[in-house]
Amino acid sequence: MLTRLSIRNIVLIEALDLVFARGLGVLTGETGAGKSILLDALGLVLGARAEGGLIRAGADGASVSAVFEFGTLPAAVAAIAEDAGIAIEAGEPLILRRQMKPDGASRAFVNDQPVAAALLRELAPALVELHGQHDERGLLNPRGHRALLDRFAAFGGYGADSGAVASAWATWRAADDALVGAKARLARIAEDRDLLLAHLAELVALAPEIGEEDDLAGRRAAMQKGERLAGDLAELLALWAGSDNALTALRQAARRLDRIAGEHALLAEALAALDRAVIEVGEAEDRMGRASEALWHDPMALDRIETRLFELRAAGRKHACAADDLPGRMLAMRGELDAIESGEAGITALEAAAAAGAAEYRARAEALSAARTAAALRLDAAVAGELAPLKLDAARFRSSVARLPEERWGAGGIDAVEFLISTNPGADFAPLGKIASGGELSRFILALKVALAEEGGAATIIFDEIDRGVGGAVASAIGERLARLASAGQLLAVTHSPQVAARGQRHYMIAKSSEGLVTRTSVALLDAGGRQEEIARMLSGAEVTAEARAQADRLLERV
């Protein structure tokens, strides 16, 4: 609930700090005192559009902060805060703040963390429910009527379980989506079956192996190298061919030198060098021979390798993959063909799951629809019982529960729910906001709120001049119902009715004062004496009489 509201430099308010509590709080004051300024300030901190005209004349900026405290943090508030990355500890207050500059620029904060103003607007419905004569949200919005009736049905013991319907809807949609997807895949694969078979037959005939391309490429490179070196090796080896080759000449020289090597030391050294040369040349001849053998290639084998390599690479290009991925592609093709073979059985199972999901959803949605219909009759009777005391005895209220076409079924069920009224005998039923006047509309909303006695609504409810144009017994009935509605939470009422004001547990008086050219609006929390005087003023007008004070005492004693 709203516990504190601090306003700085908004229109006629220079500085104002208000403390609120549970129960019914009433705000009174003369016309033009500034009650609307409080609502504008509260709207600003709840994300309403920032307009420079709200800033008090002469001020360089304005701000509003609102503190909300809860026994248990509302689920909607917790979810929004979590999505925004704002941590709220158990028992910690929620503090909203809005700062504004004269040019209309503004900054928003939640628990001192900067946020977009849109987040304040998102939080607002869970925090404050405002009902005014021209309000088009809350109970006037048909999109929320189904949820309101569901809560009424659930707390009324009608067995309504909208959560189970939403869960059944999600299960059904998931099963149906899986079925549609499987059918599409099966149809797509089946269309390509002949092509798959042809491609698979080609790959089976090719029999590619992982690593085969690299092996073939290496062997091919080695053969091509041998082909390039074959001529040079042949010419080199020819130098050793015949009886007059270099090695033979060296050996002959070594034999002749051997006969005279003993005659001089240098000749012996020369013989040793020549022997080494013979050995080295022999080793060179041996290595060139072996190299020739190693680099020798069969032209037919090279042709076979090149042909195989071309086939592997062509298959890779055809299937848009590397040659090493071809074995995996074969397995994938076999899997797709197997899917075609087993696809019908899989489709059958998915069809059964989708049918079961549909049946479960229909059963739960039908049960919820029946609960809604029964609850609607009870709600209609409850609202009807509230209308006469509120001077709406000629009006009728009806909760319309209409079956939606199947294409519009959803997580919320199979019904469209809308609250309708008829204000005159014989007149057609129409939406709440279409045919009721301002005063009638506020009283209709009050009757509906009391009849719903809803759980899970906003933390704070505000009624703005719900008693406009009525008095006496009707005003007393309004006050009694506001007090009853406030018993389980917090309700604030801006009122001109002394009967309503007397019902308040806390009474705030809004006043406007002037000092020279400066006009200010102030708000004071009244004590018992102040309440008597303010209610007497509301009864008698400008001059408060003893009779008015006595009547004020009687009103206060009654409650």
C-alpha positions as CSV (number, residue, x, y, z in Angstrom):
1,M,0.0,0.0,0.0
2,L,1.0,3.7,-0.4
3,T,2.6,4.8,2.8
4,R,4.3,8.1,1.9
5,L,3.9,10.7,-0.9
6,S,6.4,13.5,-1.1
7,I,5.8,16.4,-3.6
8,R,8.1,19.2,-4.4
9,N,7.2,22.2,-6.7
10,I,4.2,20.7,-8.4
11,V,1.8,23.5,-9.5
12,L,0.7,25.2,-6.3
13,I,2.5,22.7,-4.0
14,E,5.9,23.9,-2.8
15,A,6.7,21.1,-0.4
16,L,4.4,18.4,0.9
17,D,5.0,15.2,2.7
18,L,2.0,12.9,3.4
19,V,1.8,9.8,5.4
20,F,-0.9,7.2,4.6
21,A,-2.1,4.1,6.3
22,R,-4.4,1.1,5.8
23,G,-8.2,1.5,5.7
24,L,-10.2,4.4,4.4
25,G,-8.5,7.8,4.0
26,V,-10.6,10.7,2.8
27,L,-9.4,13.9,1.2
28,T,-11.7,17.0,1.4
29,G,-11.4,20.7,0.7
30,E,-13.1,23.5,-1.1
31,T,-13.5,23.4,-4.9
32,G,-10.3,24.6,-6.5
33,A,-8.2,23.9,-3.4
34,G,-5.9,21.6,-5.3
35,K,-7.2,18.0,-4.9
36,S,-6.5,17.3,-8.6
37,I,-2.9,18.4,-8.1
38,L,-2.4,15.5,-5.7
39,L,-3.7,13.1,-8.3
40,D,-1.6,14.7,-11.0
41,A,1.5,14.3,-8.8
42,L,0.7,10.7,-8.0
43,G,0.1,10.1,-11.7
44,L,3.5,11.6,-12.5
45,V,5.3,9.2,-10.2
46,L,3.3,6.3,-11.7
47,G,4.6,7.1,-15.2
48,A,2.2,9.6,-16.6
49,R,3.5,12.0,-19.3
50,A,5.8,14.7,-17.8
51,E,4.7,18.2,-18.8
52,G,6.6,21.4,-18.0
53,G,3.3,23.1,-17.0
54,L,3.2,21.0,-13.8
55,I,6.3,22.7,-12.4
56,R,5.5,25.4,-9.9
57,A,6.1,29.0,-11.2
58,G,9.7,30.1,-10.5
59,A,11.0,26.6,-9.7
60,D,13.8,25.1,-11.7
61,G,12.5,21.6,-11.4
62,A,10.0,19.3,-9.6
63,S,9.9,15.9,-8.1
64,V,7.5,13.4,-6.7
65,S,8.3,10.2,-4.7
66,A,6.0,7.5,-3.5
67,V,6.7,4.8,-1.0
68,F,4.8,1.5,-1.1
69,E,5.1,-1.1,1.6
70,F,3.7,-4.7,1.6
71,G,3.3,-7.6,3.9
72,T,4.1,-9.8,0.9
73,L,5.4,-8.3,-2.3
74,P,2.7,-8.7,-5.0
75,A,3.6,-11.3,-7.6
76,A,3.1,-8.8,-10.5
77,V,5.4,-6.3,-8.9
78,A,8.1,-8.9,-8.1
79,A,8.0,-10.2,-11.7
80,I,8.3,-6.7,-13.3
81,A,11.1,-5.8,-10.9
82,E,13.0,-9.1,-11.6
83,D,12.7,-8.6,-15.4
84,A,14.1,-5.1,-14.9
85,G,17.0,-6.4,-12.8
86,I,15.8,-4.6,-9.6
87,A,16.3,-6.6,-6.4
88,I,13.7,-6.1,-3.7
89,E,14.4,-7.8,-0.4
90,A,11.6,-9.2,1.7
91,G,10.1,-6.4,3.9
92,E,11.9,-3.7,1.8
93,P,9.7,-0.8,0.6
94,L,9.3,0.0,-3.1
95,I,10.2,3.6,-3.7
96,L,9.2,5.3,-6.9
97,R,10.7,8.7,-7.8
98,R,10.2,11.1,-10.7
99,Q,12.2,14.2,-11.4
100,M,11.2,16.8,-14.0
101,K,12.7,19.9,-15.6
102,P,10.9,22.9,-17.1
103,D,11.5,21.6,-20.7
104,G,9.5,18.5,-19.9
105,A,12.5,16.2,-19.6
106,S,12.3,13.8,-16.7
107,R,14.1,11.0,-14.9
108,A,12.6,8.0,-13.2
109,F,13.9,5.9,-10.4
110,V,12.9,2.6,-8.6
111,N,14.6,2.1,-5.3
112,D,17.2,4.7,-6.4
113,Q,18.0,2.8,-9.6
114,P,17.5,4.8,-12.8
115,V,14.7,3.3,-15.0
116,A,12.6,4.3,-18.0
117,A,9.3,6.0,-17.3
118,A,7.7,3.1,-19.1
119,L,8.7,0.8,-16.2
120,L,6.7,3.1,-13.8
121,R,3.7,2.7,-16.1
122,E,4.1,-1.0,-16.1
123,L,4.2,-1.1,-12.3
124,A,1.3,1.3,-11.8
125,P,-1.7,-1.2,-12.3
126,A,-0.4,-3.4,-9.5
127,L,0.2,-0.5,-7.2
128,V,-2.7,2.0,-7.6
129,E,-6.2,1.6,-9.1
130,L,-7.7,5.0,-9.8
131,H,-11.4,5.3,-10.5
132,G,-12.5,8.7,-11.7
133,Q,-15.4,10.0,-13.7
134,H,-13.4,9.9,-16.9
135,D,-11.1,7.0,-16.2
136,E,-11.0,4.4,-19.0
137,R,-8.8,1.9,-17.4
138,G,-9.3,-0.6,-14.6
139,L,-12.9,-2.0,-14.4
140,L,-13.9,-0.2,-17.6
141,N,-11.4,-2.1,-19.7
142,P,-13.1,-5.3,-21.1
143,R,-9.7,-7.0,-21.5
144,G,-9.5,-7.3,-17.7
145,H,-13.1,-8.5,-17.1
146,R,-12.4,-12.2,-17.7
147,A,-9.6,-12.3,-15.1
148,L,-11.9,-10.5,-12.6
149,L,-14.7,-13.0,-13.1
150,D,-12.2,-15.9,-12.9
151,R,-11.0,-14.6,-9.5
152,F,-14.6,-14.1,-8.3
153,A,-15.4,-17.7,-9.5
154,A,-12.2,-19.1,-7.8
155,F,-12.8,-17.4,-4.5
156,G,-16.5,-18.2,-4.7
157,G,-15.9,-22.0,-4.8
158,Y,-17.0,-22.6,-8.3
159,G,-14.1,-24.8,-9.2
160,A,-12.6,-22.3,-11.7
161,D,-9.0,-23.1,-12.4
162,S,-7.8,-20.7,-15.1
163,G,-4.2,-21.7,-14.4
164,A,-4.9,-25.3,-15.4
165,V,-6.5,-24.1,-18.6
166,A,-3.5,-22.0,-19.4
167,S,-1.2,-25.0,-18.7
168,A,-3.4,-27.3,-20.9
169,W,-3.4,-24.7,-23.7
170,A,0.5,-24.6,-23.6
171,T,0.7,-28.4,-23.7
172,W,-1.8,-28.6,-26.6
173,R,0.0,-25.9,-28.6
174,A,3.4,-27.5,-28.1
175,A,2.0,-30.9,-29.2
176,D,0.3,-29.4,-32.2
177,D,3.4,-27.4,-33.2
178,A,5.5,-30.6,-33.0
179,L,2.9,-32.4,-35.2
180,V,2.9,-29.6,-37.8
181,G,6.7,-29.4,-37.8
182,A,7.0,-33.2,-38.2
183,K,4.5,-33.3,-41.1
184,A,6.3,-30.5,-42.8
185,R,9.7,-32.2,-42.4
186,L,8.3,-35.5,-43.6
187,A,6.7,-33.9,-46.7
188,R,9.9,-32.1,-47.5
189,I,12.0,-35.2,-47.2
190,A,9.5,-37.4,-49.1
191,E,9.6,-35.0,-52.0
192,D,13.3,-35.5,-52.3
193,R,13.2,-39.3,-51.8
194,D,14.2,-40.2,-55.3
195,L,17.0,-37.7,-55.3
196,L,18.2,-39.0,-51.9
197,L,18.3,-42.6,-53.3
198,A,20.2,-41.5,-56.3
199,H,22.8,-39.5,-54.3
200,L,23.1,-42.3,-51.8
201,A,23.7,-44.9,-54.6
202,E,26.4,-42.7,-56.0
203,L,28.2,-42.3,-52.7
204,V,27.9,-46.0,-51.9
205,A,29.5,-46.8,-55.3
206,L,32.2,-44.2,-54.6
207,A,32.8,-45.6,-51.0
208,P,34.7,-42.6,-49.7
209,E,36.8,-42.9,-46.7
210,I,37.9,-40.4,-44.1
211,G,41.5,-39.3,-44.8
212,E,41.5,-40.7,-48.3
213,E,41.8,-37.4,-50.1
214,D,44.9,-36.4,-48.2
215,D,46.5,-39.8,-48.8
216,L,45.8,-39.7,-52.6
217,A,47.0,-36.1,-52.9
218,G,50.3,-37.0,-51.2
219,R,50.9,-40.0,-53.4
220,R,50.0,-38.0,-56.5
221,A,52.4,-35.2,-55.5
222,A,55.2,-37.8,-55.0
223,M,54.6,-39.4,-58.4
224,Q,54.5,-36.0,-60.1
225,K,57.8,-35.1,-58.5
226,G,59.3,-38.4,-59.8
227,E,58.0,-37.6,-63.3
228,R,59.8,-34.2,-63.2
229,L,63.1,-35.7,-61.9
230,A,63.2,-38.8,-64.1
231,G,65.1,-37.2,-67.0
232,D,67.8,-35.6,-64.8
233,L,68.4,-38.8,-62.9
234,A,68.7,-40.8,-66.1
235,E,71.4,-38.4,-67.4
236,L,73.3,-38.6,-64.2
237,L,73.1,-42.3,-64.0
238,A,74.4,-42.5,-67.6
239,L,77.7,-41.0,-66.5
240,W,78.3,-44.2,-64.6
241,A,77.3,-46.4,-67.5
242,G,80.0,-48.1,-69.7
243,S,83.6,-49.2,-69.2
244,D,85.0,-45.7,-69.4
245,N,82.9,-44.0,-66.7
246,A,84.4,-41.7,-64.1
247,L,84.4,-44.4,-61.3
248,T,86.3,-46.8,-63.5
249,A,88.9,-44.1,-64.3
250,L,89.3,-43.3,-60.6
251,R,89.8,-47.0,-59.7
252,Q,92.5,-47.4,-62.5
253,A,94.3,-44.3,-61.2
254,A,94.2,-45.7,-57.6
255,R,95.8,-49.0,-58.8
256,R,98.6,-47.3,-60.6
257,L,99.2,-44.9,-57.7
258,D,99.3,-47.8,-55.3
259,R,102.4,-49.1,-57.0
260,I,104.4,-46.0,-56.4
261,A,102.8,-44.7,-53.2
262,G,105.7,-46.0,-51.1
263,E,108.3,-43.8,-52.8
264,H,107.1,-40.6,-51.1
265,A,104.8,-39.6,-48.2
266,L,102.8,-37.2,-50.3
267,L,102.1,-40.0,-52.8
268,A,100.7,-42.1,-49.9
269,E,98.5,-39.2,-48.9
270,A,97.3,-38.8,-52.4
271,L,96.5,-42.5,-52.6
272,A,94.4,-42.3,-49.4
273,A,92.5,-39.3,-50.8
274,L,91.9,-41.1,-54.0
275,D,90.6,-44.2,-52.2
276,R,88.2,-42.0,-50.3
277,A,87.0,-40.4,-53.5
278,V,86.3,-43.8,-55.0
279,I,84.2,-44.7,-52.0
280,E,82.3,-41.4,-52.0
281,V,81.6,-41.6,-55.8
282,G,80.4,-45.2,-55.3
283,E,78.0,-44.1,-52.5
284,A,76.7,-41.3,-54.7
285,E,76.1,-43.7,-57.5
286,D,74.2,-46.1,-55.1
287,R,72.0,-43.3,-53.7
288,M,71.1,-41.9,-57.1
289,G,70.2,-45.5,-58.1
290,R,68.0,-45.9,-55.0
291,A,66.4,-42.4,-55.5
292,S,65.6,-43.4,-59.1
293,E,63.8,-46.5,-57.9
294,A,61.9,-44.6,-55.1
295,L,60.8,-41.9,-57.6
296,W,59.8,-44.3,-60.3
297,H,56.1,-44.3,-60.9
298,D,53.7,-46.2,-63.0
299,P,51.9,-43.8,-65.3
300,M,48.8,-45.9,-65.1
301,A,48.8,-45.8,-61.3
302,L,49.1,-42.0,-61.4
303,D,46.2,-41.8,-63.8
304,R,44.1,-44.0,-61.4
305,I,45.0,-41.8,-58.4
306,E,44.1,-38.6,-60.3
307,T,40.8,-40.0,-61.4
308,R,39.9,-41.1,-57.9
309,L,40.9,-37.8,-56.4
310,F,38.8,-35.9,-59.0
311,E,35.8,-38.1,-58.2
312,L,36.1,-37.5,-54.5
313,R,36.4,-33.8,-54.9
314,A,33.6,-33.6,-57.4
315,A,31.4,-35.4,-55.0
316,G,32.4,-33.0,-52.2
317,R,31.5,-30.0,-54.4
318,K,28.2,-31.6,-55.4
319,H,27.2,-32.1,-51.7
320,A,28.7,-28.8,-50.5
321,C,31.1,-30.5,-48.1
322,A,34.7,-31.6,-47.8
323,A,35.6,-35.0,-49.2
324,D,36.3,-36.2,-45.6
325,D,32.6,-35.3,-44.7
326,L,31.2,-37.5,-47.5
327,P,30.9,-40.6,-45.2
328,G,29.0,-38.5,-42.7
329,R,26.7,-37.3,-45.5
330,M,26.0,-40.9,-46.4
331,L,24.9,-41.6,-42.9
332,A,22.7,-38.5,-42.9
333,M,21.0,-39.6,-46.1
334,R,20.4,-43.0,-44.7
335,G,18.9,-41.3,-41.6
336,E,16.6,-39.2,-43.8
337,L,15.5,-42.3,-45.7
338,D,14.9,-44.1,-42.5
339,A,12.8,-41.2,-41.2
340,I,10.6,-41.6,-44.3
341,E,10.2,-45.2,-43.5
342,S,9.4,-44.6,-39.8
343,G,7.8,-41.2,-40.3
344,E,4.2,-42.4,-40.5
345,A,4.6,-44.2,-37.1
346,G,6.1,-41.0,-35.6
347,I,3.3,-38.8,-37.1
348,T,0.7,-41.2,-35.7
349,A,2.2,-40.8,-32.2
350,L,2.3,-37.0,-32.5
351,E,-1.3,-36.9,-33.8
352,A,-2.3,-38.9,-30.7
353,A,-0.4,-36.5,-28.4
354,A,-2.0,-33.5,-30.1
355,A,-5.5,-35.0,-29.9
356,A,-5.0,-35.8,-26.2
357,G,-3.8,-32.2,-25.6
358,A,-6.8,-30.8,-27.4
359,A,-9.2,-33.0,-25.4
360,E,-7.6,-32.0,-22.1
361,Y,-7.8,-28.4,-23.0
362,R,-11.4,-28.6,-24.1
363,A,-12.4,-30.4,-21.0
364,R,-10.7,-27.9,-18.7
365,A,-11.9,-24.9,-20.7
366,E,-15.5,-26.2,-20.7
367,A,-15.3,-26.7,-16.9
368,L,-13.9,-23.1,-16.6
369,S,-16.7,-21.8,-18.9
370,A,-19.3,-23.5,-16.8
371,A,-17.8,-22.0,-13.6
372,R,-17.7,-18.6,-15.3
373,T,-21.4,-18.9,-16.2
374,A,-22.4,-19.9,-12.7
375,A,-20.2,-17.2,-11.1
376,A,-21.6,-14.6,-13.6
377,L,-25.1,-15.2,-12.4
378,R,-24.0,-14.8,-8.8
379,L,-22.0,-11.7,-9.6
380,D,-25.0,-10.2,-11.4
381,A,-27.2,-10.8,-8.3
382,A,-24.5,-9.3,-6.0
383,V,-24.1,-6.2,-8.1
384,A,-27.9,-5.8,-8.4
385,G,-28.1,-5.8,-4.6
386,E,-25.7,-2.9,-4.5
387,L,-27.4,-0.7,-7.1
388,A,-30.6,0.4,-5.3
389,P,-28.9,1.9,-2.3
390,L,-26.6,3.8,-4.7
391,K,-29.6,5.4,-6.4
392,L,-29.2,3.1,-9.4
393,D,-32.4,1.1,-8.9
394,A,-33.5,1.5,-12.5
395,A,-30.2,0.1,-13.8
396,R,-29.3,-3.5,-14.5
397,F,-26.0,-5.2,-14.6
398,R,-25.0,-8.3,-16.6
399,S,-21.8,-10.3,-16.9
400,S,-21.7,-11.5,-20.5
401,V,-20.0,-14.8,-21.0
402,A,-19.9,-15.5,-24.8
403,R,-18.3,-18.5,-26.5
404,L,-15.4,-17.5,-28.8
405,P,-14.8,-19.0,-32.2
406,E,-12.2,-21.8,-32.1
407,E,-9.6,-19.7,-33.8
408,R,-9.7,-17.2,-30.9
409,W,-9.3,-19.8,-28.2
410,G,-6.3,-19.3,-26.0
411,A,-4.6,-19.6,-22.7
412,G,-7.5,-17.7,-21.1
413,G,-10.1,-20.2,-22.3
414,I,-12.9,-20.3,-24.8
415,D,-15.0,-17.4,-23.5
416,A,-15.1,-13.6,-24.0
417,V,-16.2,-11.9,-20.8
418,E,-17.5,-8.3,-20.6
419,F,-19.4,-6.4,-17.9
420,L,-22.5,-4.7,-19.4
421,I,-25.1,-2.3,-18.0
422,S,-28.5,-1.0,-18.9
423,T,-29.4,2.3,-17.2
424,N,-33.1,2.5,-18.1
425,P,-35.9,0.0,-18.2
426,G,-36.1,-1.6,-21.6
427,A,-32.8,-0.2,-22.8
428,D,-30.2,-2.5,-24.3
429,F,-27.2,-3.6,-22.4
430,A,-23.9,-1.9,-23.4
431,P,-20.4,-1.6,-22.1
432,L,-19.9,0.2,-18.8
433,G,-18.1,3.3,-20.2
434,K,-20.5,3.8,-23.1
435,I,-23.8,4.7,-21.6
436,A,-23.3,5.7,-17.9
437,S,-22.8,9.3,-16.9
438,G,-19.9,10.3,-14.8
439,G,-21.6,10.0,-11.4
440,E,-23.4,6.8,-12.4
441,L,-20.2,5.3,-13.7
442,S,-18.3,5.8,-10.5
443,R,-21.2,4.3,-8.5
444,F,-21.4,1.3,-10.9
445,I,-17.7,0.8,-10.3
446,L,-18.1,1.0,-6.6
447,A,-21.0,-1.5,-6.7
448,L,-18.9,-3.9,-8.8
449,K,-15.9,-3.5,-6.6
450,V,-17.9,-4.3,-3.5
451,A,-19.6,-7.3,-5.2
452,L,-16.3,-8.7,-6.5
453,A,-14.6,-8.2,-3.1
454,E,-11.6,-9.2,-5.3
455,E,-8.3,-10.5,-4.2
456,G,-5.1,-9.7,-6.1
457,G,-6.1,-6.2,-7.2
458,A,-4.0,-3.1,-6.8
459,A,-2.4,-2.4,-3.5
460,T,-4.2,1.0,-3.2
461,I,-7.6,2.0,-4.6
462,I,-8.5,5.7,-5.2
463,F,-12.0,7.0,-5.9
464,D,-12.1,10.5,-7.2
465,E,-15.4,12.3,-6.3
466,I,-17.5,9.2,-6.6
467,D,-20.2,11.0,-4.6
468,R,-20.6,13.9,-7.1
469,G,-24.2,14.9,-7.5
470,V,-25.6,12.8,-4.7
471,G,-26.3,13.3,-1.1
472,G,-28.3,12.1,1.9
473,A,-29.0,8.3,2.0
474,V,-27.1,7.7,-1.3
475,A,-24.0,9.4,0.0
476,S,-24.3,7.4,3.3
477,A,-24.5,4.2,1.2
478,I,-21.4,5.2,-0.8
479,G,-19.5,5.9,2.4
480,E,-20.6,2.6,4.0
481,R,-19.4,0.7,0.9
482,L,-16.1,2.5,0.7
483,A,-15.4,1.7,4.3
484,R,-16.3,-2.0,3.7
485,L,-14.1,-2.1,0.6
486,A,-11.2,-0.5,2.6
487,S,-11.4,-2.9,5.4
488,A,-9.1,-5.4,3.7
489,G,-6.6,-2.9,2.4
490,Q,-6.2,0.8,1.6
491,L,-8.6,3.1,-0.1
492,L,-8.4,6.8,-0.6
493,A,-11.4,8.9,-1.6
494,V,-11.5,12.4,-2.8
495,T,-15.0,13.6,-1.7
496,H,-17.3,16.5,-1.3
497,S,-19.8,14.5,0.8
498,P,-19.8,14.9,4.6
499,Q,-21.4,11.4,4.9
500,V,-18.4,9.9,3.0
501,A,-15.9,12.0,4.9
502,A,-17.3,10.8,8.3
503,R,-16.5,7.2,7.3
504,G,-12.8,7.9,6.9
505,Q,-10.3,6.5,9.4
506,R,-7.8,9.3,8.4
507,H,-9.0,12.6,7.1
508,Y,-6.8,14.9,5.1
509,M,-7.9,18.5,4.4
510,I,-6.6,20.3,1.3
511,A,-6.5,24.0,1.5
512,K,-5.2,26.9,-0.7
513,S,-3.7,30.1,0.7
514,S,-2.2,33.2,-0.7
515,E,0.6,35.5,0.5
516,G,0.8,38.5,-1.8
517,L,1.3,37.1,-5.3
518,V,2.3,33.6,-4.1
519,T,-0.5,30.9,-3.8
520,R,0.2,27.6,-2.2
521,T,-1.7,24.4,-1.7
522,S,-1.3,22.5,1.6
523,V,-2.6,19.3,3.0
524,A,-3.2,18.6,6.7
525,L,-4.0,15.4,8.6
526,L,-6.9,16.4,10.8
527,D,-7.4,15.4,14.4
528,A,-10.8,14.7,16.0
529,G,-11.6,18.4,16.4
530,G,-10.4,19.3,13.0
531,R,-12.5,16.5,11.5
532,Q,-15.6,17.9,13.2
533,E,-15.0,21.4,12.0
534,E,-14.3,20.2,8.4
535,I,-17.4,18.0,8.2
536,A,-19.4,20.9,9.7
537,R,-18.1,23.2,6.9
538,M,-19.0,20.6,4.3
539,L,-22.5,20.5,5.8
540,S,-23.1,24.2,6.2
541,G,-20.9,26.0,3.7
542,A,-18.9,29.1,4.3
543,E,-20.4,29.8,7.8
544,V,-20.0,26.9,10.2
545,T,-22.9,26.9,12.7
546,A,-23.4,25.1,15.9
547,E,-26.1,23.1,14.3
548,A,-23.7,22.0,11.6
549,R,-21.2,21.0,14.3
550,A,-23.9,19.0,16.1
551,Q,-24.8,17.3,12.9
552,A,-21.1,16.6,12.2
553,D,-20.9,14.9,15.6
554,R,-23.9,12.8,14.8
555,L,-22.3,11.6,11.6
556,L,-19.0,10.8,13.3
557,E,-20.8,9.0,16.1
558,R,-22.7,6.8,13.6
559,V,-19.6,5.3,12.2
